[in-house]
Amino acid sequence: CFSMRSRGKGGQVRYLAPFAAFVTVVAGLSVLAGWTFGMDALTNLVPTWPKMVRLTAATFALSGVALWLAARDSHRAALAASPTVALIGALILLRYLAGWDAYLEQFSIGPLPVALDGHASPRMAPATALAFLLAGLSLLLSRLPRMALAHQALSLGVVFIAWTGLSRFVFGGEPILMFANMAVHTALLFLLLAAGTLCLRPDAGVAALLVSRGVGGGLA
């Protein structure tokens, strides 16, 4: 079991999960409001940067709800919300693989709009869909006692994908991986969501290292 110091740090680390959940829900709903009321500053922070599409915003809001439920130990509700996040990511990946011409990103099963003035219609990047798949599975596995390491490995995968998407805005130029051409607030929210998800299991893996009395815990 944890020492007194570890318990204190574990409690502090666990507070990050509801905070990350709250910010993720608010950000997702804000982008949806931006699409609804034509506020472009919410859909893309800089006019020339990629937009966050409606489906991405809605899935972030759902991810935040799932993280909040998991942090509050609402097991049944969390087990219902988490697979939905993963399924949305899987559906978009399947759409890419199958070549299905459906504009799911904007809640439509109609074909993708024709690009105008050289600007293609905004879409959920494959990396974004993959990150949602991993995040949903990570949230799901966090509820299973023996799956802590798998849950954290999936969250670290989300961190890697988010960083590849964020790198272009940090260093300039094209994304490190072309499939990771995501909006800047998409990448930032994935980093926050993954950090909050990692904190759901402070008894194992990376989170246990942060709350330990060793070097990792001292640095944290």
PyMOL commands that set and color helices and strands:
alter all, ss='L'
color gray80, all
select helices_A, chain A and resi 4-37+40-43+54-71+75-98+104-106+126-141+145-171+178-180+184-198+205-210+215-219
alter helices_A, ss='H'
color red, helices_A
deselect
rebuild
show_as cartoon
